[in-house]
Every structure is written in structure tokens, then in C-alpha cells.
Amino acid sequence: VQLQASGGGWVQPGGSLRLSCAVSGLPSNQYILAWFRQAPGKEREFVANVFWSGRSPAYAASVKGRFAIFRDNGENTVSVQMNNLKPEDTAAYYCAARYTGVSEYQYWGQGTQVTVSS
């Protein structure tokens, strides 16, 4: 299984970015794809996840209403649209995957940096 994250960058507060995670090698459809983030000096935190089918998106309280996670239609990509970005959203963002039958994320992509500042 390989996960390749892309789309990070710098944006001013209130701006938008879209992160994408290209997914390959999943052995079945019974997987959950997620985004996590880690800011300097802080622990990694959950951002959002969605079933590989695209169903049942879920969000951390800190991003709900501003972020939207989805599987790109017909593509092996899971993206997160991030709107109304705030300085506290600054972090390295990672995509991850786990089988629905386990609790720990088994596969991780490399991080992509998001910086929100004026």
C-alpha cells in the first residue's frame, strides 16, 4: 500500500487549500482513509476520515464545518478541502489508511506542510 500526499503550501488566514492523497495497492474496499496533522511541539492529531467508498465522513471538532474530506470521483485519491483556514491549522498533514477491522492506522504517507499566516 502506498499513500502519496500533495497540495500543501502557504495561505493567508481565511484562505483555502486542497490536499490530495493518491492511494495505490489497497487489497480490498474495506479500508478507511484519514488525514492527521502535527504542529511543531505538539502531538499528532486526527483531522478527518472517510470510508474508501466515500461514505460516512467524520471530522475533528476543530475543523468541522470548514474542512471536507471526500474520495475523488472515479479516482484513487482521497482529498480534503480546507476552507477558512486559521493560523492554528498550520501543521504537517499526513494521510493514512487502516483496515476497517483494526483500530490503528497501518499505512502512512509522507507529510505535506500547510502554513497559514499573514
Order of alpha helices (4+ residues) and beta strands (2+ residues): beta-beta-beta-beta-beta-beta-beta-beta-beta-beta-beta
